[in-house]
Amino acid sequence: MVLLDLQLSAELDGVTELKPVGEDFLWNFKIKCNSCDEVTENFVTIDAEEEVSKSGKPTKSKANFVMRCKFCRREGSIGIEAGPFAYTVESNGQLARVLTMDCRGLEPVEFDPCGRWEAVGTESNTPFAFELEEGMWSDYDEKKDTPVMISEIGHKFVVHAKS
């Protein structure tokens, strides 16, 4: 078992945080099989609210995604352990954890931040809900009479550090 963190980096301008909307946010990853190193051609979706069993066998570990590699036929799983966490202005431009996953035989190698996200305007507390397109988003905070933007979105997968 390996716990991996999805860490995001972003430039937040005029907003205090970036976070996925809802507990049922759908995470989109390209996945690598740890047995043969084959990577999925397309993004796969992991739903934190959906639990699946491994080959119909009872298990103590929670899995939100189970896949049998089409090349080596080994089965692996990924379970959402913690998160989602908001990416805050305190981390602006730096990597910060937004999700922790229990990876068994599989690991994510690429993240697509598509889906519904939300942000909160600096000082005005104006809520914004949006889809990230091409790794960025911009709008206008009418309460503060200023443009707001999220850009330079990046990600990295790192082994979870125990706190």
Secondary structure, 3 states (H helix, E strand, C coil): CEEEEEEEEEEEECEEEEEECCCCCEEEEEEEECCCCCECCCCEEEECCCCCCECCECCCCCCCEEEECCCCCCEEEEEEEECCCCEEHHHCCCCEEEEEEEEEEEEEEEEECCCEEEEEECCCCCEEEEECECCEEEEEECCCCEEEEEEEEEEEEEECCCC
